[in-house]
Amino acid sequence: MSEPDPERLRELGSKLDAVQKREVKRREPPNNAAGIILRLATELVAAPIIGAAIGLGLDWLFSTRPLLTIVMFLLGAVAGIRNVMRTARELNARDQKRATDQRE
């Protein structure tokens, strides 16, 4: 069996790299305003609701109504705000990376 041609292997490697770059771009979710707003709103609303539900359950369990409901609602609100801030940072970083990739 003969040795593989190094030039053909380099050419094949560059073709594979190009295909992988296209696949990565294809897998990224679209960056439209409606999708971003829906995602942020869902994260902001869901966390306090879940926190309040957990608080209600704990209040029922320990008969401390409404103390734990209020505490868990506030913790859920803080968690929701932190999630929105983290998501906004990730989206900004992704947009900046996309902008620098387009300049190159």
N, C-alpha and C positions, 0 to 999 in steps of 0.2 A: 504494500500500500504506500502511495507516495505522500510526501509531506504536504500539508495544506499551504496554499499561497498566502503569505502574510498580508498582501495588499487586498486580496478578496475578503479576508477576515476583518480588516479595518473597515472596509466598505460595508460589510454586513453589520458590524457593530454600530456604525453611524446611522444606518437605516433603522436598526432596533431602537437606538436612542431617540430618533425623531418620532417613531411610533409611540414610544412610552410617554414622551412629552405631550403628544396629542391626546392620549388616553387620560392623563392626569388633568388636563384642561377640560376634557369632556365630563369627568367625574365631579368637578366642582359645581356646587349648586348655583343657579343663576342669581345674579346680584341685583334684583329689581326692588324697587321701593316698597311695593305692597307686601312682598314676602318678608322683608326686614321688619316692617312695622308690625305685621302679624306675629312674627316670632318674638319680638320684644314685648308686645302687649300680652301675649300668652304667658311669657315668663314672669311678667310683672303682676299679673292677676292670679295666676295659679298658685304661687307660693303662699300668699296670705290666706287664700281659701283653704289650702291643705293644712296650714298651720292652725287656723281656727277650728277645722274639723278635728284635728288631733287634740287641741285644747278642750273642745267639747267632750270628747271621749274621756280624756283624763279628768275633767270636772265631774262627769257622771260617775267615773270609777272611784274618785276620792271625795266626792260631795263637797267640792270647793267652788261651786259655780259663783261668779263668772271669772274668777281670778286666773285660772290657767287658760281659759279661752282668750282673754285679753293678752296675756303674756305670749302665748303661742302665735296669736295673730300678729303681734309686733315682731316677733322673731321671723315669722314668715315674710312680713313686709321687708325687713332688712335683707333677708336672703334673696327675695325677688329683685330688690334694687341692686344688690351685689351681682346677681346673675346678669342683669341688663347691662351693668357697667362692664363686666367681663366680656360679654358678647359684643358690645360696641367696640371695645379695644381689639378683639379678634377681627372684627369686620374691617376696622380701620387699617390694621396691619396687613390684612389680605389685599385691601385696595391699594395700599402703598406698594406692596410687592408686585401687584399686577401692573401698576403704573411704571415702576422701574423696569419690569420685564419688557414692556412695550417700547420703552425708550431705547433699549439695547438692540 
